[in-house]
Amino acid sequence: MFAILKGVRVLDLSTIVLGPYATQMLGDFGADVIKIESLDGDLFRTVRPGRSEKMGAGFVNSNRNKRSLTLNLKTEEGRQLFYQLVKTADVLVHNMRNKTAIKLGIGYDQIKAHNAEIVYCAAQGFGEAGPLADAPAYDDIIQAASGFAHMNADAEGNPRYAPTIIADKVVAQQLALAVMGGLMQKFRSGKGCFIEVPMFEGLVSFIMIEQFSNLSFVPSEGGTGYQRMNSPYRRPYPTKDGFLGLLPYSTKHWIEFFNLVGHPELAEMEIVTDPVKRSENIDELYKKLLELAPSKTTDQWCELLATTDIPHTRVNRLDDLLNNEHLQAVGLFEEYQHPTEGAMRRIRSPFTMQGVAQTDDLPTPNLGEANESILHELGLDTAAIKALQEKGVIGLTI
């Protein structure tokens, strides 16, 4: 855990992955993230695999460096406790629909009445100004709506979802960035703000950076699509015994590659030496790679290409990554002892920082683990906390 956000308090009402992944990043940067859960807990706690009912692996991997408080916001006492917390906070994050937040009493105007300087970030499925504002949305729905599933079609043209929750995780990073921007606004001006981070618009903007293509011009000069990305020959190339990721990119790369494999005549072609013509004819060049790749084994290719600056890699399986030489050297995977789950392994923050204080990460919290400590901070004594438990305002610590 880095110390760059030390002293910043974040109230995290988000669930599943989008919001929790974003707030985990803020926790990694040193923010005091209070994860406020219903009495049943974040639904993602139960997604398997897991050693215990409320600590699934995916939940553990997206909720470190947080404290868990269970709070029933459907009760008046629960809301009043929450408003007390709001007064101590810098940031509030949720990924529910705006109408749901208002119904719970935690819409922006309702929160601003208790803390005018709050940085309020809402990540719902679709932007509030559009006709889909109230539509329910999860990652699969946004992959389909954004054009991503169509772009990721199989060889027969059938749309496919990516085998990862790409919408959640892309928009999570946009959400974390939005919070950081909001905090800059707060610290510079003393004023809070409301930031909307919708999934649909977020993933569309992510995809369209390169795929907007001819629609960037007015009038349009054609359709969407980045030719290099959409080439049928852009793929991991089959070698004599496996697959190779290979990407000559610059003019120097392409010339060096064709000379390296004994085809100097190809290195002299205009579609190699002229970057504009190369972009227009990338299919032809990628087809050459597909034709040449089976001539050597993967190891032979890696040994040959290691003498150059041409980007390349063997194609790893996910199961290969734990023993990857580079990832081991940088210590991306860490073994640690979780207080209740035992020996565990986690993926550390991918960032490294120099000149910033660093402390040990907090393990992913059990449901309601910090109930007493957080409520004591608000001035409640043990008897008052027990009374709230009996009324169902807060849950029992697990």
Stockholm file with secondary structure:
# STOCKHOLM 1.0

chainA/1-398         MFAILKGVRVLDLSTIVLGPYATQMLGDFGADVIKIESLDGDLFRTVRPGRSEKMGAGFVNSNRNKRSLTLNLKTEEGRQLFYQLVKTADVLVHNMRNKTAIKLGIGYDQIKAHNAEIVYCAAQGFGEAGPLADAPAYDDIIQAASGFAHMNADAEGNPRYAPTIIADKVVAQQLALAVMGGLMQKFRSGKGCFIEVPMFEGLVSFIMIEQFSNLSFVPSEGGTGYQRMNSPYRRPYPTKDGFLGLLPYSTKHWIEFFNLVGHPELAEMEIVTDPVKRSENIDELYKKLLELAPSKTTDQWCELLATTDIPHTRVNRLDDLLNNEHLQAVGLFEEYQHPTEGAMRRIRSPFTMQGVAQTDDLPTPNLGEANESILHELGLDTAAIKALQEKGVIGLTI
#=GR chainA/1-398 SS CBSTTTTCEEEECCCTTHHHHHHHHHHHTTCEEEEEECTTCCGGGGSSSBSSTTCBHHHHTTCCSEEEEECCTTSHHHHHHHHHHHHHCSEEEECSCHHHHHHHTCSHHHHHTTCTTCEEEECCSSCTTSTTTTCCCCHHHHHHHTTHHHHTCCTTCCCCCCSSCHHHHHHHHHHHHHHHHHHHHHHHHSCCEEEECCHHHHHHHHHHHHHCGGGGSSSCCSCCCCHHHHCTTCSCEECSSSEEEECCCSHHHHHHHHHHTTCHHHHTSHHHHCHHHHHHTHHHHHHHHHHHGGGSCHHHHHHHHTTSCCCEEECCCGGGGGGCHHHHHHTCEEEEEETTTEEEEEECCSCCCSSSCBCCCCCCCCTTTTHHHHHHHTTCCHHHHHHHHHHTSSCCCC
#=GC SS_cons         CBSTTTTCEEEECCCTTHHHHHHHHHHHTTCEEEEEECTTCCGGGGSSSBSSTTCBHHHHTTCCSEEEEECCTTSHHHHHHHHHHHHHCSEEEECSCHHHHHHHTCSHHHHHTTCTTCEEEECCSSCTTSTTTTCCCCHHHHHHHTTHHHHTCCTTCCCCCCSSCHHHHHHHHHHHHHHHHHHHHHHHHSCCEEEECCHHHHHHHHHHHHHCGGGGSSSCCSCCCCHHHHCTTCSCEECSSSEEEECCCSHHHHHHHHHHTTCHHHHTSHHHHCHHHHHHTHHHHHHHHHHHGGGSCHHHHHHHHTTSCCCEEECCCGGGGGGCHHHHHHTCEEEEEETTTEEEEEECCSCCCSSSCBCCCCCCCCTTTTHHHHHHHTTCCHHHHHHHHHHTSSCCCC
//
